[in-house]
Amino acid sequence: MSDLLMAGKKVLIVGIANDKSIAYGCAKKLKEHGAELAITYLNDKAKRFVEPLADELEASIFMPLDVTVPGDMSAVFSEIEQRWGSLDGVIHSLAFCPLEDLHAPISECSRDGFLQAMDVSCYSFIEMAGMAKGLMSEGGSLINFSYLGSALATGDYNIMGCAKASLEAATRYLARDLGPQHIRVNCISPGTIATRAAGGIKDFDAMLEYNRHKAVDHLLPTTEEVGGAALYYLSDLSRGVTGTTHYVDHGVCIVG
């Protein structure tokens, strides 16, 4: 019997930007445990950063995916159906908000900024789940990523807190709706990690130090630690767990 927790499992990973990405840390951990991977990249500009990582991870499928472009997502799932015929897991690691709306007081967020944040950060996961479920006849697992700013008004998170709160709610409703098909849906909420996406948050270095101070062991989470949580949720170890939000933040979420 193999001790590789993901042996024979096929997983789609969306959201790798570079080797500092949370999604890349998850992909590495899944690959170490035998998963076969499909990896997407945002556009031609992003491709040169992601392609070497996809090669390193021996991704079977490597395709562009901009969730705001009609047809992109269906093309990815059509390729998965043709090449693999089935799917065991999905990692959704996408979020976006125009910087002027992210930095603005929430009372001054534009309608367009709000809609873009909700579309990319939440609706794309709902749409992805809808396409994935048809390829998960034997069950499966989907995960996404949130942040403590969904539950607390913290830092410069502003309108993204609303988008992530919506994503966590969508996780629970999808878990209920897809449960009869033995498809699990969970959310991981990492603490502050210096990723490319986090670079858009104002005073992020100060935020890192604040969270290091608040952590019960005065450590910050790593992408490898988040990858371990992803491995748990994508493998059969978590087959009785769905609809949850799991914090990987060294206890920041419990400290007043």
N, C-alpha and C positions, 0 to 999 in steps of 0.2 A: 504494500500500500504506500502510495506516494505521500511524503510529508510536505509537499508543496500545496498550499491551501487553495491556489487558483489554477491548478493543473487542469487543462482542458477547457477553461472558461475564456470567453471572448468578451472584451470590454471596450466600449467607446469612451474616449477621454477628450473632452472639449474644454479648451481654455489654457493650454500651455502657451506662454509667451516667450519664456527663456528658461535657463537652468535654475533660476531663483523662484520660479512659479510653484505655487502650492500643487497645482495639477501635475507638474513634473515630479515632485516628490512622491505623489501618489502613484504615478505611472511606474517609477522606479521600483517601488515596493511591490506593486502587483506583478511586474515582470520578474522580479526575484522569486516570486512564488508561482511562476509558471503560466501567467496569463498571456493570452494573445491579444494584441492591442490594435485598435483603430484610433488614429490621432488626427485631429484637425488643426488648421491654422487659419488665422483671420483673413489675411489677404497676401498679395505678393510681397509687400513690404515686410510682413511678419514671417514669411516663409523661410527666409535665409537664416533666421534665428531658430526656428522650430525644426527644420528639416534635419540638421545634424543630430538633434535629440531623438527624432523619430527613427533615424538610422541606427543610433546607439541602442535604442529599445527594440529594434527589429520589428517595427510596426508593419503589420500586414497590409494595412490600408492607411493612406495619407492623403487627405483631401482638404480643400478650402471650405470654410464654413463661416459665413457672416449671417447671424440669425436675423438681421434686419433686411436681408436680401431674399425676396420671394424665390422659392425653388432650391435654395442652397441646402436647407436641412433635409428636404425630401430626397435630394440627390445623394446625400451621405447615407441615408437609411436604405435607399435603393441599392447602393453599392454593397452595403453590409448584407442585405438580403441575397444579392447575387453571389457574393464571394463566400459568405459564411452560412447563410440560410437561417441563422438564429443568433441570438444575443443574450448574454448572461448579465451584463452590468453596464451602467452608464455613470460617468462622472461629469457633472456640469459645474464648471468653475468660471462663470461669466458674470460680470457686473459692469455697468457703465452709467455715468451721469455727466453731462457737460460741466466743466469745471466751474463756470460762472454760477451754475445752479447748486453745485455741491458746496461751494464756499459761501453762498448767500444764506442769510437767515431763512429759515423754512417758510416764513410768511412772505418772502420775496421770491420764492422759487417760481419759475415760469411754468406755464402749462406744458409747453413742449419738453422742457427739462424733466418734469415729473413723468410724462408719458414715456420718454426715452428710458429713464431709469427703470420704470416698471416693466417695459417691454423686454429690454435686454436682461435685466437682473431677475425677473420673476416669470413673465409669460413664456419666455423661451424654454424654461424648464418644463412648464406645463405642456407646451407643444412637443417637446422632446419626449416626454413620457407617453404622450398619445401615439407617437410614431414607434417608440420602442416596444410598447406592450404587445404589438402584433408579432414581434420576433421573439417573445419570451413565453412560448407555449409550455415550457417546463419550469416556469417561474424565473425570477431574477431579482436584481437589486439596483436601485437608482439612488445616487446621493448628490447633494449640492452643498454650497458653503455659505454660511451666514457670518454674523459678527455680533458681539454683545450690544452694539449700538441699535440693534433691533428691539431690545428689551429695556435699555436705559438710554437716556439722552446724554451721550458722551462725546467728548472731543468735537471734531469738525465733521461729524458724520452726517448730520442734517437730513436731507431728503433720502439719502441712501438707507437711513434707519427705517424709513417707511417701506422702501422697496424690500429690504431684508425681512422685515416683519411680515410682509405679504408672502415672501418666499417660504417662510417657516409655516405660515397658515396653509399655503398650497401643499406643502409637504404632508401635513396631517390629512388634508382632504384626499390627496392622491393615494396616501397609504390606505385610507378607508376604501376608496373606490377600486383600487387595484388588488387589494388583499385577497379577494376570492380567486384571483388568478395566480396567487402565491408570488406576487411581485411586492417586494418590500421597498419602502421609500423613506429615506432618512436624511437628516441635515447635520453637518459638522460645523461647529462655530469655533474656528481657531482664534487665538489671541493675536496680538499685533506681531506681524512678520514683515520684514523689509522686502516686499515684492514690488514689481514694476507698477502694479495697480495701486498699491498703497502710496506710491510716490505722489499721487494727485491730492492726497490729504494734507491740508495745511498744518505746519508745525509737527510733522510726523516723527521727527527725531525726539522731540519733547514727549510725544505720545509713547514712544518706545520706552523711554526712561521712566515715565510715570507707571507704565504697566509692569516694568521690571521691578519697581519698588513695591507695587501692590501684590505681585505674585507671591504665593505663600513660601516659595523657595527662592525668590528673587531671580528667577530665570525666565527667559522668553521662550515660547514654543519654536520648534523648527519644522521645516517642511517634511523632514523624515518622521517626526512624531505624528504629524497630520496624516502622512502616508500610512502609518501603522493603524490609525483609526479607520482610514479608508479600506485597508485590507480586512479589518474586522467586519465592516459593513458589507463589503462585496463578497466575502467568503461565507461559507456555511456556518461559521462560528456564530453569526448573528441571525440565524434563520428564524428565531422567535422574536425578533426586534423590528418594529416598524413604527413610523410616525414620530420619531424622536428628534430632539436637537441635542447634540453631544458636544460639550465644550472641551477644547484642547487648549487651555490657556493658563496652566499652572496655578489654577485656583483663583484667578482674578475675579471670576464671576460670582464667587461666594463671599468676597471680602467687602465689607461696607465702607 
